[in-house]
Amino acid sequence: MKSLKMYCISQTNSHLEKIKKLNYIPVSTGEGNFDKGWLRDNTKDHISEKNISYGENTFHYWLWKNDFKENFNAKWIGFCQYRRFWHKNNVDKEFKGLNQSIIDDAAKEWNEHEVVLGNEYYVNNTKLSKIFKHGKKQLIKNPFVFLSKKKMTIKVHFDMYHGFGNLDKAIDLLDKENREDFRNFVNSECSFNPFNMFICSSPEILNSYYSSLFLWLKRCEEIFGFDKKKSYGLLRIYAFLAERYLGYWFKKNSNYILWPIIQFDISNV
């Protein structure tokens, strides 16, 4: 019997059968017409109307608020997306076709861990052209910030793409338990675990993560609001805040292992 339950998130109705063939659970987020067979995030207690800004986190909220224990009925539950999947192997990372390369069950290497996080995404590899395009305020404030890879932190990178100073404003609203720890994390680390993807074996840990995350994002709404006229980096700010918070929180509160993620769009299958 499989010990892994994998949710695959998409907003394209034609992906339904493709996801089913992977033996994953098809999840559709936001508004739109979808065939029977999708697990929707716009039923029962939900925040689906915020999907344009929250991204895949509207499904995480739905999972947390609706039959959470019943949905956590496997040893491991995980999350992937229609164009990002977990690799089957942590050693041989070669892509050999989608079905041959993505996980179909929990790996034995996970046995001593509670959480699987995606391999680190390093922000200090940002191209110079991107720095000149998005980092003008940082250059004016501190022209030397980009000369050292150690100074190109999560905080500097976030300021470039999602509004200068916005991360600090959001961190000010965090609970006391995490506020300064997370602030130190983003000001010192040069990498994070991307795409709001993870795999977890503990309902207690996942419930604690959701409680911390969604209380924080709700407070942030009072500052950033929901303006559809904003640029993508600002409109989707809650998803990007969650993405930075995810790795910090799980590394602090769980025994975790890093695992590779494949980027492959099933639209091309």
Secondary structure, DSSP 4 states (H G I P E B T S, - for coil): ---EEEEEEES-GGGHHHHHHTT-EEEE-SSS---TTPEESSSSS--GGGHHHHTTHHHHHHHHHSSHHHH--SSEEEEEETTEEEBS-SS------HHHHB-SS--GGGTT-SEEEEPPEEGGG--HHHHHHH-HHHHHH-TTTTTSTTT--HHHHHHHHH-TTHHHHHHTTS-TTTHHHHHHHHHH-SEE--TT-EEES-HHHHHHHHHHHHHHHHHHHHHH---TTS-HHHHTHHHHHHHHHHHHHHHHHS-EEEE-EEE--GGG-
